[in-house]
Amino acid sequence: MTTLVYLIPVALFLGALGLAGFLWAVRSGQYEDLDGAAERILIDRDDEPDGLTRRANMWN
């Protein structure tokens, strides 16, 4: 029973810490563009050569 006296405040503190971290992330704009990073990998950049082509052009 005495361990609950210690565990309940620790659990409440960790919950409040998690809530504070979530609120900070929302206020700082971490969740504004959820699809941007997921779609950025699908963009085909034909104007930029890949690393092998860039190295081959350096030697010619």
C-alpha distance matrix in Angstrom:
0.0 3.8 5.4 5.5 7.2 9.5 10.1 11.0 13.7 14.9 15.4 17.2 19.2 20.4 21.3 23.3 24.9 26.0 27.3 29.2 30.7 31.8 33.4 35.1 36.6 37.9 39.4 41.1 42.8 41.1 41.3 44.8 46.8 44.9 48.1 50.1 48.6 48.5 52.2 53.4 53.3 55.7 58.4 61.4 62.9 66.4 67.7 65.6 66.6 64.1 63.6 66.2 68.9 68.2 68.7 71.8 73.3 72.7 75.0 77.8
3.8 0.0 3.8 5.3 5.3 7.1 9.0 10.4 12.1 13.3 14.8 16.4 17.8 19.2 20.7 22.3 23.6 25.2 26.7 28.1 29.6 31.2 32.6 34.0 35.7 37.2 38.5 40.0 42.0 40.4 40.9 44.5 46.5 44.8 48.1 49.8 48.3 48.5 52.2 53.1 53.1 55.7 58.2 61.2 62.5 66.1 67.1 64.9 66.0 63.5 62.9 65.6 68.2 67.4 67.7 71.0 72.4 71.6 73.9 76.8
5.4 3.8 0.0 3.8 5.3 5.3 6.1 8.6 10.6 10.8 12.1 14.3 15.6 16.5 18.1 20.1 21.1 22.4 24.2 25.8 26.9 28.5 30.2 31.5 33.0 34.7 36.2 37.4 39.3 37.5 38.0 41.6 43.6 41.7 45.0 46.6 44.9 45.2 48.9 49.7 49.6 52.3 54.8 57.7 59.0 62.6 63.6 61.4 62.4 59.9 59.2 61.9 64.6 63.7 64.1 67.3 68.8 68.0 70.3 73.2
5.5 5.3 3.8 0.0 3.8 5.2 4.8 5.7 8.5 9.6 10.0 11.8 13.8 14.9 15.9 17.9 19.4 20.6 22.0 23.8 25.2 26.5 28.0 29.7 31.2 32.5 34.1 35.6 37.4 35.7 36.0 39.6 41.6 39.8 43.1 45.0 43.5 43.7 47.3 48.4 48.4 50.9 53.5 56.6 57.9 61.5 62.6 60.6 61.8 59.4 59.0 61.7 64.3 63.5 64.0 67.2 68.6 68.0 70.4 73.1
7.2 5.3 5.3 3.8 0.0 3.8 5.8 6.0 7.1 9.1 10.6 11.6 13.0 15.0 16.2 17.4 19.0 20.8 22.0 23.3 25.1 26.7 27.8 29.3 31.2 32.5 33.7 35.3 37.4 36.0 36.6 40.0 42.3 40.8 44.2 45.9 44.6 45.0 48.6 49.5 49.8 52.4 54.7 57.9 59.1 62.7 63.6 61.6 62.9 60.6 60.1 62.9 65.4 64.4 65.0 68.3 69.6 68.8 71.3 74.1
9.5 7.1 5.3 5.2 3.8 0.0 3.8 5.8 5.9 6.4 8.8 10.4 11.0 12.6 14.5 15.8 16.8 18.7 20.4 21.4 22.8 24.7 26.1 27.2 29.0 30.8 31.9 33.2 35.3 33.8 34.6 38.1 40.3 38.8 42.2 43.7 42.1 42.7 46.4 47.1 47.2 50.0 52.3 55.3 56.4 60.0 60.8 58.7 59.9 57.5 56.9 59.8 62.3 61.2 61.7 65.1 66.3 65.4 67.9 70.8
10.1 9.0 6.1 4.8 5.8 3.8 0.0 3.8 5.7 5.1 6.0 8.6 9.8 10.5 12.1 14.1 15.1 16.4 18.2 19.8 20.9 22.4 24.2 25.5 26.9 28.6 30.1 31.4 33.2 31.5 32.1 35.6 37.6 36.0 39.3 40.9 39.3 39.7 43.4 44.2 44.3 47.0 49.4 52.4 53.7 57.3 58.3 56.2 57.4 55.0 54.5 57.3 59.8 58.9 59.5 62.7 64.1 63.3 65.8 68.6
11.0 10.4 8.6 5.7 6.0 5.8 3.8 0.0 3.8 5.4 5.1 6.2 8.6 9.9 10.5 12.2 14.1 15.3 16.4 18.2 19.9 21.1 22.4 24.2 25.8 27.0 28.4 30.2 31.9 30.5 30.8 34.3 36.5 35.0 38.4 40.2 38.9 39.3 42.9 43.9 44.3 46.8 49.1 52.3 53.6 57.3 58.3 56.4 57.8 55.6 55.3 58.2 60.6 59.7 60.5 63.7 64.9 64.3 66.9 69.5
13.7 12.1 10.6 8.5 7.1 5.9 5.7 3.8 0.0 3.8 5.4 5.0 6.0 8.6 9.7 10.4 12.0 14.1 15.1 16.2 18.2 19.8 20.8 22.2 24.2 25.6 26.6 28.2 30.4 29.2 29.9 33.2 35.7 34.5 38.0 39.5 38.3 39.1 42.6 43.3 43.9 46.6 48.7 51.9 53.0 56.7 57.4 55.5 57.0 54.9 54.6 57.6 59.9 58.8 59.6 62.9 63.9 63.2 65.8 68.5
14.9 13.3 10.8 9.6 9.1 6.4 5.1 5.4 3.8 0.0 3.8 5.5 5.1 6.2 8.5 9.8 10.4 12.3 14.2 15.2 16.4 18.4 19.9 20.9 22.6 24.4 25.6 26.8 28.9 27.3 28.3 31.7 33.9 32.6 36.1 37.4 35.9 36.7 40.3 40.9 41.3 44.0 46.2 49.3 50.3 54.0 54.7 52.6 54.0 51.8 51.3 54.3 56.7 55.6 56.3 59.6 60.7 59.9 62.5 65.3
15.4 14.8 12.1 10.0 10.6 8.8 6.0 5.1 5.4 3.8 0.0 3.8 5.4 5.2 6.1 8.6 9.8 10.5 12.2 14.1 15.3 16.5 18.3 19.9 21.2 22.6 24.3 25.7 27.4 25.7 26.2 29.7 31.8 30.2 33.6 35.3 33.9 34.4 38.0 38.9 39.3 41.8 44.1 47.3 48.6 52.2 53.2 51.3 52.7 50.5 50.3 53.2 55.5 54.6 55.5 58.7 59.8 59.2 61.9 64.5
17.2 16.4 14.3 11.8 11.6 10.4 8.6 6.2 5.0 5.5 3.8 0.0 3.8 5.5 5.1 6.1 8.5 9.9 10.5 12.1 14.2 15.3 16.3 18.2 20.0 21.1 22.3 24.2 26.0 24.8 25.2 28.6 31.0 29.8 33.4 35.0 34.0 34.7 38.1 39.0 39.7 42.3 44.4 47.7 48.9 52.6 53.4 51.6 53.3 51.4 51.3 54.4 56.5 55.4 56.5 59.7 60.6 60.1 62.9 65.4
19.2 17.8 15.6 13.8 13.0 11.0 9.8 8.6 6.0 5.1 5.4 3.8 0.0 3.8 5.4 5.1 6.1 8.6 9.8 10.4 12.2 14.2 15.2 16.3 18.4 20.0 20.9 22.3 24.5 23.4 24.4 27.7 30.1 29.2 32.8 34.0 32.9 33.9 37.4 37.9 38.7 41.5 43.3 46.6 47.5 51.2 51.8 49.9 51.6 49.6 49.4 52.5 54.7 53.4 54.4 57.7 58.6 57.8 60.6 63.2
20.4 19.2 16.5 14.9 15.0 12.6 10.5 9.9 8.6 6.2 5.2 5.5 3.8 0.0 3.8 5.4 4.9 6.2 8.6 9.7 10.5 12.3 14.2 15.2 16.5 18.5 19.9 21.0 22.9 21.2 22.1 25.6 27.8 26.5 30.0 31.3 29.9 30.8 34.3 34.9 35.5 38.2 40.3 43.5 44.4 48.1 48.9 46.9 48.5 46.4 46.1 49.2 51.4 50.3 51.3 54.5 55.5 54.9 57.6 60.2
21.3 20.7 18.1 15.9 16.2 14.5 12.1 10.5 9.7 8.5 6.1 5.1 5.4 3.8 0.0 3.8 5.4 5.1 6.2 8.6 9.9 10.6 12.3 14.2 15.4 16.6 18.4 20.0 21.5 20.0 20.4 23.8 26.1 24.8 28.3 30.0 29.0 29.6 33.0 34.0 34.7 37.2 39.3 42.7 43.8 47.6 48.4 46.7 48.5 46.5 46.6 49.7 51.7 50.8 51.9 55.1 56.0 55.6 58.4 60.8
23.3 22.3 20.1 17.9 17.4 15.8 14.1 12.2 10.4 9.8 8.6 6.1 5.1 5.4 3.8 0.0 3.8 5.4 5.0 6.0 8.5 9.8 10.4 12.1 14.2 15.3 16.3 18.1 20.1 19.2 19.9 23.1 25.8 25.0 28.7 30.0 29.3 30.3 33.6 34.3 35.4 38.0 39.8 43.2 44.1 47.9 48.5 46.9 48.8 47.1 47.1 50.4 52.3 51.1 52.3 55.6 56.2 55.7 58.7 61.1
24.9 23.6 21.1 19.4 19.0 16.8 15.1 14.1 12.0 10.4 9.8 8.5 6.1 4.9 5.4 3.8 0.0 3.8 5.4 5.1 6.2 8.7 9.9 10.5 12.4 14.4 15.4 16.4 18.6 17.4 18.7 21.9 24.4 23.7 27.4 28.3 27.2 28.6 31.9 32.3 33.2 36.1 37.7 41.0 41.8 45.5 46.0 44.2 46.0 44.2 44.1 47.4 49.3 48.0 49.2 52.5 53.1 52.5 55.4 57.9
26.0 25.2 22.4 20.6 20.8 18.7 16.4 15.3 14.1 12.3 10.5 9.9 8.6 6.2 5.1 5.4 3.8 0.0 3.8 5.4 5.1 6.2 8.6 9.8 10.6 12.4 14.3 15.4 16.9 15.2 16.0 19.5 21.7 20.6 24.2 25.4 24.4 25.4 28.8 29.4 30.3 33.0 34.8 38.1 39.1 42.9 43.6 41.9 43.7 41.9 41.9 45.1 47.1 46.0 47.2 50.4 51.2 50.7 53.7 56.0
27.3 26.7 24.2 22.0 22.0 20.4 18.2 16.4 15.1 14.2 12.2 10.5 9.8 8.6 6.2 5.0 5.4 3.8 0.0 3.8 5.4 5.1 6.1 8.5 9.9 10.6 12.2 14.2 15.6 14.7 15.0 18.2 20.9 20.1 23.8 25.2 24.7 25.7 28.9 29.7 31.0 33.5 35.2 38.7 39.7 43.5 44.1 42.7 44.7 43.2 43.5 46.8 48.5 47.4 48.9 52.1 52.6 52.3 55.3 57.5
29.2 28.1 25.8 23.8 23.3 21.4 19.8 18.2 16.2 15.2 14.1 12.1 10.4 9.7 8.6 6.0 5.1 5.4 3.8 0.0 3.8 5.4 5.1 6.1 8.6 9.9 10.5 12.1 14.4 13.9 15.1 17.9 20.8 20.6 24.4 25.3 24.8 26.4 29.4 29.8 31.3 33.9 35.3 38.7 39.4 43.2 43.5 42.0 44.2 42.8 42.9 46.4 48.0 46.6 48.1 51.4 51.7 51.2 54.3 56.6
30.7 29.6 26.9 25.2 25.1 22.8 20.9 19.9 18.2 16.4 15.3 14.2 12.2 10.5 9.9 8.5 6.2 5.1 5.4 3.8 0.0 3.8 5.5 5.1 6.3 8.7 10.0 10.6 12.6 11.3 12.9 16.0 18.4 18.1 21.8 22.5 21.6 23.3 26.4 26.6 27.9 30.7 32.1 35.5 36.1 39.9 40.2 38.6 40.6 39.1 39.2 42.7 44.3 43.0 44.4 47.7 48.1 47.6 50.7 53.0
31.8 31.2 28.5 26.5 26.7 24.7 22.4 21.1 19.8 18.4 16.5 15.3 14.2 12.3 10.6 9.8 8.7 6.2 5.1 5.4 3.8 0.0 3.8 5.4 5.1 6.3 8.7 10.0 11.0 9.6 10.2 13.5 16.0 15.4 19.2 20.3 19.8 21.1 24.2 24.9 26.3 28.8 30.3 33.8 34.7 38.5 39.1 37.7 39.9 38.5 39.0 42.4 43.9 42.7 44.4 47.5 47.9 47.7 50.8 52.9
33.4 32.6 30.2 28.0 27.8 26.1 24.2 22.4 20.8 19.9 18.3 16.3 15.2 14.2 12.3 10.4 9.9 8.6 6.1 5.1 5.5 3.8 0.0 3.8 5.4 5.1 6.1 8.5 10.1 10.2 10.8 13.3 16.4 16.6 20.4 21.3 21.4 23.0 25.7 26.3 28.2 30.6 31.7 35.3 36.1 39.8 40.2 39.0 41.5 40.3 40.9 44.4 45.7 44.4 46.2 49.3 49.5 49.2 52.5 54.5
35.1 34.0 31.5 29.7 29.3 27.2 25.5 24.2 22.2 20.9 19.9 18.2 16.3 15.2 14.2 12.1 10.5 9.8 8.5 6.1 5.1 5.4 3.8 0.0 3.8 5.5 5.2 6.0 8.7 8.8 10.8 13.0 16.0 16.6 20.4 20.6 20.5 22.6 25.2 25.3 27.2 29.9 30.7 34.2 34.5 38.3 38.4 37.0 39.5 38.4 38.7 42.3 43.6 42.0 43.8 47.1 47.1 46.6 49.9 52.0
36.6 35.7 33.0 31.2 31.2 29.0 26.9 25.8 24.2 22.6 21.2 20.0 18.4 16.5 15.4 14.2 12.4 10.6 9.9 8.6 6.3 5.1 5.4 3.8 0.0 3.8 5.5 5.2 6.4 5.3 7.3 10.0 12.6 13.0 16.7 17.0 16.7 18.8 21.5 21.6 23.5 26.1 27.1 30.5 31.1 34.9 35.1 33.8 36.2 35.1 35.6 39.1 40.4 39.0 40.8 44.0 44.1 43.8 47.1 49.1
37.9 37.2 34.7 32.5 32.5 30.8 28.6 27.0 25.6 24.4 22.6 21.1 20.0 18.5 16.6 15.3 14.4 12.4 10.6 9.9 8.7 6.3 5.1 5.5 3.8 0.0 3.8 5.5 5.4 5.9 6.2 8.2 11.5 12.2 15.9 16.6 17.1 18.9 21.3 21.9 24.1 26.3 27.2 30.8 31.5 35.3 35.6 34.7 37.3 36.4 37.3 40.8 41.8 40.6 42.7 45.7 45.6 45.6 49.0 50.7
39.4 38.5 36.2 34.1 33.7 31.9 30.1 28.4 26.6 25.6 24.3 22.3 20.9 19.9 18.4 16.3 15.4 14.3 12.2 10.5 10.0 8.7 6.1 5.2 5.5 3.8 0.0 3.8 5.5 7.7 8.9 9.8 13.3 14.8 18.3 18.5 19.2 21.5 23.5 23.7 26.2 28.4 28.9 32.5 32.8 36.6 36.5 35.6 38.4 37.8 38.6 42.2 43.0 41.5 43.7 46.7 46.4 46.2 49.7 51.4
41.1 40.0 37.4 35.6 35.3 33.2 31.4 30.2 28.2 26.8 25.7 24.2 22.3 21.0 20.0 18.1 16.4 15.4 14.2 12.1 10.6 10.0 8.5 6.0 5.2 5.5 3.8 0.0 3.8 5.9 8.5 9.2 12.1 13.9 17.3 16.7 17.1 19.8 21.8 21.4 23.9 26.4 26.7 30.1 30.1 33.9 33.6 32.5 35.3 34.7 35.3 38.9 39.8 38.1 40.2 43.4 43.0 42.7 46.2 47.9
42.8 42.0 39.3 37.4 37.4 35.3 33.2 31.9 30.4 28.9 27.4 26.0 24.5 22.9 21.5 20.1 18.6 16.9 15.6 14.4 12.6 11.0 10.1 8.7 6.4 5.4 5.5 3.8 0.0 3.8 5.5 5.4 8.4 10.5 13.7 13.3 14.1 16.7 18.4 18.4 21.1 23.3 23.5 27.1 27.4 31.1 31.0 30.2 33.1 32.6 33.5 37.1 37.8 36.4 38.7 41.7 41.3 41.3 44.8 46.3
41.1 40.4 37.5 35.7 36.0 33.8 31.5 30.5 29.2 27.3 25.7 24.8 23.4 21.2 20.0 19.2 17.4 15.2 14.7 13.9 11.3 9.6 10.2 8.8 5.3 5.9 7.7 5.9 3.8 0.0 3.8 5.8 7.6 8.5 12.0 11.9 11.8 14.2 16.5 16.5 18.7 21.2 21.9 25.4 26.0 29.8 30.0 28.9 31.5 30.6 31.4 34.9 35.9 34.7 36.8 39.8 39.7 39.7 43.1 44.8
41.3 40.9 38.0 36.0 36.6 34.6 32.1 30.8 29.9 28.3 26.2 25.2 24.4 22.1 20.4 19.9 18.7 16.0 15.0 15.1 12.9 10.2 10.8 10.8 7.3 6.2 8.9 8.5 5.5 3.8 0.0 3.8 5.8 6.0 9.8 10.7 11.3 12.9 15.1 16.0 18.3 20.2 21.2 24.9 25.9 29.7 30.3 29.6 32.1 31.3 32.5 35.9 36.8 35.9 38.2 40.9 40.9 41.2 44.6 46.1
44.8 44.5 41.6 39.6 40.0 38.1 35.6 34.3 33.2 31.7 29.7 28.6 27.7 25.6 23.8 23.1 21.9 19.5 18.2 17.9 16.0 13.5 13.3 13.0 10.0 8.2 9.8 9.2 5.4 5.8 3.8 0.0 3.8 6.2 9.0 9.4 11.2 13.1 14.4 15.1 18.0 19.6 20.0 23.7 24.6 28.2 28.7 28.3 31.2 30.8 32.3 35.7 36.2 35.2 37.8 40.4 40.1 40.6 44.0 45.3
46.8 46.5 43.6 41.6 42.3 40.3 37.6 36.5 35.7 33.9 31.8 31.0 30.1 27.8 26.1 25.8 24.4 21.7 20.9 20.8 18.4 16.0 16.4 16.0 12.6 11.5 13.3 12.1 8.4 7.6 5.8 3.8 0.0 3.8 5.7 5.5 7.7 9.6 10.6 11.3 14.3 15.7 16.2 19.9 20.9 24.6 25.2 24.9 27.7 27.4 29.1 32.4 32.8 32.0 34.7 37.2 36.9 37.6 41.0 42.1
44.9 44.8 41.7 39.8 40.8 38.8 36.0 35.0 34.5 32.6 30.2 29.8 29.2 26.5 24.8 25.0 23.7 20.6 20.1 20.6 18.1 15.4 16.6 16.6 13.0 12.2 14.8 13.9 10.5 8.5 6.0 6.2 3.8 0.0 3.8 5.7 6.8 7.4 9.4 11.0 13.2 14.6 15.9 19.7 21.2 24.9 26.0 25.5 28.0 27.2 28.9 32.0 32.7 32.3 34.8 37.2 37.3 38.1 41.3 42.5
48.1 48.1 45.0 43.1 44.2 42.2 39.3 38.4 38.0 36.1 33.6 33.4 32.8 30.0 28.3 28.7 27.4 24.2 23.8 24.4 21.8 19.2 20.4 20.4 16.7 15.9 18.3 17.3 13.7 12.0 9.8 9.0 5.7 3.8 0.0 3.8 5.7 5.2 6.0 8.4 10.7 11.4 12.8 16.5 18.4 21.9 23.4 23.2 25.6 25.0 27.1 30.0 30.5 30.4 33.0 35.1 35.2 36.3 39.5 40.5
50.1 49.8 46.6 45.0 45.9 43.7 40.9 40.2 39.5 37.4 35.3 35.0 34.0 31.3 30.0 30.0 28.3 25.4 25.2 25.3 22.5 20.3 21.3 20.6 17.0 16.6 18.5 16.7 13.3 11.9 10.7 9.4 5.5 5.7 3.8 0.0 3.8 5.5 5.3 5.9 9.1 10.3 10.7 14.5 15.7 19.4 20.4 20.1 22.8 22.4 24.4 27.5 27.8 27.4 30.2 32.4 32.2 33.2 36.5 37.5
48.6 48.3 44.9 43.5 44.6 42.1 39.3 38.9 38.3 35.9 33.9 34.0 32.9 29.9 29.0 29.3 27.2 24.4 24.7 24.8 21.6 19.8 21.4 20.5 16.7 17.1 19.2 17.1 14.1 11.8 11.3 11.2 7.7 6.8 5.7 3.8 0.0 3.8 5.5 5.1 7.0 9.4 10.5 14.0 15.2 18.9 20.0 19.1 21.4 20.4 22.1 25.2 26.0 25.5 28.0 30.4 30.5 31.4 34.5 35.8
48.5 48.5 45.2 43.7 45.0 42.7 39.7 39.3 39.1 36.7 34.4 34.7 33.9 30.8 29.6 30.3 28.6 25.4 25.7 26.4 23.3 21.1 23.0 22.6 18.8 18.9 21.5 19.8 16.7 14.2 12.9 13.1 9.6 7.4 5.2 5.5 3.8 0.0 3.8 5.7 6.3 7.8 10.1 13.5 15.6 19.1 20.9 20.2 22.1 20.9 22.8 25.6 26.4 26.5 28.9 31.0 31.5 32.6 35.5 36.7
52.2 52.2 48.9 47.3 48.6 46.4 43.4 42.9 42.6 40.3 38.0 38.1 37.4 34.3 33.0 33.6 31.9 28.8 28.9 29.4 26.4 24.2 25.7 25.2 21.5 21.3 23.5 21.8 18.4 16.5 15.1 14.4 10.6 9.4 6.0 5.3 5.5 3.8 0.0 3.8 5.4 5.4 7.0 10.7 12.9 16.3 18.2 18.1 20.2 19.6 22.0 24.7 25.0 25.3 28.0 29.8 30.0 31.4 34.4 35.2
53.4 53.1 49.7 48.4 49.5 47.1 44.2 43.9 43.3 40.9 38.9 39.0 37.9 34.9 34.0 34.3 32.3 29.4 29.7 29.8 26.6 24.9 26.3 25.3 21.6 21.9 23.7 21.4 18.4 16.5 16.0 15.1 11.3 11.0 8.4 5.9 5.1 5.7 3.8 0.0 3.8 5.4 5.5 9.0 10.3 14.0 15.4 14.9 17.2 16.7 18.9 21.9 22.1 22.0 24.8 26.8 26.8 28.0 31.2 32.1
53.3 53.1 49.6 48.4 49.8 47.2 44.3 44.3 43.9 41.3 39.3 39.7 38.7 35.5 34.7 35.4 33.2 30.3 31.0 31.3 27.9 26.3 28.2 27.2 23.5 24.1 26.2 23.9 21.1 18.7 18.3 18.0 14.3 13.2 10.7 9.1 7.0 6.3 5.4 3.8 0.0 3.8 5.6 8.1 10.0 13.4 15.4 14.4 15.9 14.7 16.9 19.5 20.2 20.5 23.0 24.9 25.4 26.7 29.5 30.6
55.7 55.7 52.3 50.9 52.4 50.0 47.0 46.8 46.6 44.0 41.8 42.3 41.5 38.2 37.2 38.0 36.1 33.0 33.5 33.9 30.7 28.8 30.6 29.9 26.1 26.3 28.4 26.4 23.3 21.2 20.2 19.6 15.7 14.6 11.4 10.3 9.4 7.8 5.4 5.4 3.8 0.0 3.8 6.3 9.3 12.3 14.8 14.7 16.2 15.5 18.2 20.4 20.6 21.5 24.2 25.5 25.9 27.7 30.5 31.1
58.4 58.2 54.8 53.5 54.7 52.3 49.4 49.1 48.7 46.2 44.1 44.4 43.3 40.3 39.3 39.8 37.7 34.8 35.2 35.3 32.1 30.3 31.7 30.7 27.1 27.2 28.9 26.7 23.5 21.9 21.2 20.0 16.2 15.9 12.8 10.7 10.5 10.1 7.0 5.5 5.6 3.8 0.0 3.8 6.2 9.4 11.5 11.9 14.0 14.1 17.1 19.4 19.1 19.6 22.7 24.0 23.9 25.8 28.7 29.1
61.4 61.2 57.7 56.6 57.9 55.3 52.4 52.3 51.9 49.3 47.3 47.7 46.6 43.5 42.7 43.2 41.0 38.1 38.7 38.7 35.5 33.8 35.3 34.2 30.5 30.8 32.5 30.1 27.1 25.4 24.9 23.7 19.9 19.7 16.5 14.5 14.0 13.5 10.7 9.0 8.1 6.3 3.8 0.0 3.8 6.0 8.9 9.5 11.1 11.5 14.9 16.8 16.1 17.0 20.2 21.1 20.9 23.1 25.9 26.0
62.9 62.5 59.0 57.9 59.1 56.4 53.7 53.6 53.0 50.3 48.6 48.9 47.5 44.4 43.8 44.1 41.8 39.1 39.7 39.4 36.1 34.7 36.1 34.5 31.1 31.5 32.8 30.1 27.4 26.0 25.9 24.6 20.9 21.2 18.4 15.7 15.2 15.6 12.9 10.3 10.0 9.3 6.2 3.8 0.0 3.8 5.5 5.9 8.3 9.5 12.9 15.0 13.9 14.2 17.7 18.7 18.1 20.2 23.1 23.2
66.4 66.1 62.6 61.5 62.7 60.0 57.3 57.3 56.7 54.0 52.2 52.6 51.2 48.1 47.6 47.9 45.5 42.9 43.5 43.2 39.9 38.5 39.8 38.3 34.9 35.3 36.6 33.9 31.1 29.8 29.7 28.2 24.6 24.9 21.9 19.4 18.9 19.1 16.3 14.0 13.4 12.3 9.4 6.0 3.8 0.0 3.8 5.5 7.0 9.1 12.8 14.1 12.2 13.1 16.7 17.0 16.1 18.7 21.4 21.0
67.7 67.1 63.6 62.6 63.6 60.8 58.3 58.3 57.4 54.7 53.2 53.4 51.8 48.9 48.4 48.5 46.0 43.6 44.1 43.5 40.2 39.1 40.2 38.4 35.1 35.6 36.5 33.6 31.0 30.0 30.3 28.7 25.2 26.0 23.4 20.4 20.0 20.9 18.2 15.4 15.4 14.8 11.5 8.9 5.5 3.8 0.0 3.8 6.5 9.6 12.8 14.5 12.1 12.0 15.8 16.3 14.7 17.0 20.1 19.5
65.6 64.9 61.4 60.6 61.6 58.7 56.2 56.4 55.5 52.6 51.3 51.6 49.9 46.9 46.7 46.9 44.2 41.9 42.7 42.0 38.6 37.7 39.0 37.0 33.8 34.7 35.6 32.5 30.2 28.9 29.6 28.3 24.9 25.5 23.2 20.1 19.1 20.2 18.1 14.9 14.4 14.7 11.9 9.5 5.9 5.5 3.8 0.0 3.8 6.5 9.3 11.5 9.6 9.1 12.8 13.9 12.8 14.5 17.8 17.9
66.6 66.0 62.4 61.8 62.9 59.9 57.4 57.8 57.0 54.0 52.7 53.3 51.6 48.5 48.5 48.8 46.0 43.7 44.7 44.2 40.6 39.9 41.5 39.5 36.2 37.3 38.4 35.3 33.1 31.5 32.1 31.2 27.7 28.0 25.6 22.8 21.4 22.1 20.2 17.2 15.9 16.2 14.0 11.1 8.3 7.0 6.5 3.8 0.0 3.8 6.6 8.0 5.9 6.2 9.7 10.5 9.9 12.1 14.9 15.1
64.1 63.5 59.9 59.4 60.6 57.5 55.0 55.6 54.9 51.8 50.5 51.4 49.6 46.4 46.5 47.1 44.2 41.9 43.2 42.8 39.1 38.5 40.3 38.4 35.1 36.4 37.8 34.7 32.6 30.6 31.3 30.8 27.4 27.2 25.0 22.4 20.4 20.9 19.6 16.7 14.7 15.5 14.1 11.5 9.5 9.1 9.6 6.5 3.8 0.0 3.8 5.6 5.6 6.3 8.8 10.2 10.9 12.6 15.0 16.0
63.6 62.9 59.2 59.0 60.1 56.9 54.5 55.3 54.6 51.3 50.3 51.3 49.4 46.1 46.6 47.1 44.1 41.9 43.5 42.9 39.2 39.0 40.9 38.7 35.6 37.3 38.6 35.3 33.5 31.4 32.5 32.3 29.1 28.9 27.1 24.4 22.1 22.8 22.0 18.9 16.9 18.2 17.1 14.9 12.9 12.8 12.8 9.3 6.6 3.8 0.0 3.8 5.5 5.1 6.2 8.6 10.0 10.7 13.0 14.8
66.2 65.6 61.9 61.7 62.9 59.8 57.3 58.2 57.6 54.3 53.2 54.4 52.5 49.2 49.7 50.4 47.4 45.1 46.8 46.4 42.7 42.4 44.4 42.3 39.1 40.8 42.2 38.9 37.1 34.9 35.9 35.7 32.4 32.0 30.0 27.5 25.2 25.6 24.7 21.9 19.5 20.4 19.4 16.8 15.0 14.1 14.5 11.5 8.0 5.6 3.8 0.0 3.8 5.4 5.2 6.2 8.6 9.9 11.2 12.8
68.9 68.2 64.6 64.3 65.4 62.3 59.8 60.6 59.9 56.7 55.5 56.5 54.7 51.4 51.7 52.3 49.3 47.1 48.5 48.0 44.3 43.9 45.7 43.6 40.4 41.8 43.0 39.8 37.8 35.9 36.8 36.2 32.8 32.7 30.5 27.8 26.0 26.4 25.0 22.1 20.2 20.6 19.1 16.1 13.9 12.2 12.1 9.6 5.9 5.6 5.5 3.8 0.0 3.8 5.4 5.0 6.1 8.5 10.2 10.8
68.2 67.4 63.7 63.5 64.4 61.2 58.9 59.7 58.8 55.6 54.6 55.4 53.4 50.3 50.8 51.1 48.0 46.0 47.4 46.6 43.0 42.7 44.4 42.0 39.0 40.6 41.5 38.1 36.4 34.7 35.9 35.2 32.0 32.3 30.4 27.4 25.5 26.5 25.3 22.0 20.5 21.5 19.6 17.0 14.2 13.1 12.0 9.1 6.2 6.3 5.1 5.4 3.8 0.0 3.8 5.5 5.2 6.3 9.2 10.3
68.7 67.7 64.1 64.0 65.0 61.7 59.5 60.5 59.6 56.3 55.5 56.5 54.4 51.3 51.9 52.3 49.2 47.2 48.9 48.1 44.4 44.4 46.2 43.8 40.8 42.7 43.7 40.2 38.7 36.8 38.2 37.8 34.7 34.8 33.0 30.2 28.0 28.9 28.0 24.8 23.0 24.2 22.7 20.2 17.7 16.7 15.8 12.8 9.7 8.8 6.2 5.2 5.4 3.8 0.0 3.8 5.4 5.1 6.8 9.2
71.8 71.0 67.3 67.2 68.3 65.1 62.7 63.7 62.9 59.6 58.7 59.7 57.7 54.5 55.1 55.6 52.5 50.4 52.1 51.4 47.7 47.5 49.3 47.1 44.0 45.7 46.7 43.4 41.7 39.8 40.9 40.4 37.2 37.2 35.1 32.4 30.4 31.0 29.8 26.8 24.9 25.5 24.0 21.1 18.7 17.0 16.3 13.9 10.5 10.2 8.6 6.2 5.0 5.5 3.8 0.0 3.8 5.4 5.6 6.7
73.3 72.4 68.8 68.6 69.6 66.3 64.1 64.9 63.9 60.7 59.8 60.6 58.6 55.5 56.0 56.2 53.1 51.2 52.6 51.7 48.1 47.9 49.5 47.1 44.1 45.6 46.4 43.0 41.3 39.7 40.9 40.1 36.9 37.3 35.2 32.2 30.5 31.5 30.0 26.8 25.4 25.9 23.9 20.9 18.1 16.1 14.7 12.8 9.9 10.9 10.0 8.6 6.1 5.2 5.4 3.8 0.0 3.8 5.5 5.3
72.7 71.6 68.0 68.0 68.8 65.4 63.3 64.3 63.2 59.9 59.2 60.1 57.8 54.9 55.6 55.7 52.5 50.7 52.3 51.2 47.6 47.7 49.2 46.6 43.8 45.6 46.2 42.7 41.3 39.7 41.2 40.6 37.6 38.1 36.3 33.2 31.4 32.6 31.4 28.0 26.7 27.7 25.8 23.1 20.2 18.7 17.0 14.5 12.1 12.6 10.7 9.9 8.5 6.3 5.1 5.4 3.8 0.0 3.8 5.7
75.0 73.9 70.3 70.4 71.3 67.9 65.8 66.9 65.8 62.5 61.9 62.9 60.6 57.6 58.4 58.7 55.4 53.7 55.3 54.3 50.7 50.8 52.5 49.9 47.1 49.0 49.7 46.2 44.8 43.1 44.6 44.0 41.0 41.3 39.5 36.5 34.5 35.5 34.4 31.2 29.5 30.5 28.7 25.9 23.1 21.4 20.1 17.8 14.9 15.0 13.0 11.2 10.2 9.2 6.8 5.6 5.5 3.8 0.0 3.8
77.8 76.8 73.2 73.1 74.1 70.8 68.6 69.5 68.5 65.3 64.5 65.4 63.2 60.2 60.8 61.1 57.9 56.0 57.5 56.6 53.0 52.9 54.5 52.0 49.1 50.7 51.4 47.9 46.3 44.8 46.1 45.3 42.1 42.5 40.5 37.5 35.8 36.7 35.2 32.1 30.6 31.1 29.1 26.0 23.2 21.0 19.5 17.9 15.1 16.0 14.8 12.8 10.8 10.3 9.2 6.7 5.3 5.7 3.8 0.0
